[in-house]
Amino acid sequence: MIHELPKPWYDPIAYKKIRLEEAKFEAEIAKKFVNENLTRNATGKNISSMGSFSCSISCR
């Protein structure tokens, strides 16, 4: 478990990697929620996943 997210201006590669992992985990949780018919919770997790993904691709 990571205690602090690395700063993108110090290590952009590590930042991208961690943000992509975060997006993957959030998407997996959303998929589990959909399978349990918890669509409202799944929507929130999908939005979190997309936020993490957009942060990872916006980092240079």
Secondary structure, 3 states (H helix, E strand, C coil): CCCCCCCCCCCHHHHHHHHHHHHHHHHHHHHHHHHCCCHHHHHHHHHHHHHHHHHHHHCC
